[in-house]
Amino acid sequence: MSEEQTDLLVSEEKSHTNESVNLSYFDNPFTTTVKGPSSQQSIIGEPLILPAIPYDYFLFSTLSTVFGFFPIGIFALWNSRQVYRCSARGDLIGAKKSANNARILSWMSFIVAIFLFVIIALTIMIARSKQ
């Protein structure tokens, strides 16, 4: 091997070792970036533990909108969707508050609907008894 070929091989090895590959351009399923209050990136192959998303009460709020008092049910439905929006931003306290609000508003919707149903039924019964 000539001296020029040896120098060429050494310069190629140096260029390969000095090059840094930016892995953010590649789609690596083992590396995840979490955006939020404490942004961190896991090492390749190490699982990233994320806090659990609170239950959103979406089904309950949908049923309270359809079968309960409609105006309160709409707010319950909106709060149940806020759970995912807050958790996507990393705001788990806001997500828990929205989940709690959705649950409370759903129950209020059912209670108000039952109360109104009872009042209307009593009004109809009293009106028929006077005839």
Beta strands, then each sheet from edge to edge (+ up, - down):
strand 1: 33-34
strand 2: 40-41
sheet 1: 1+ 2-
end
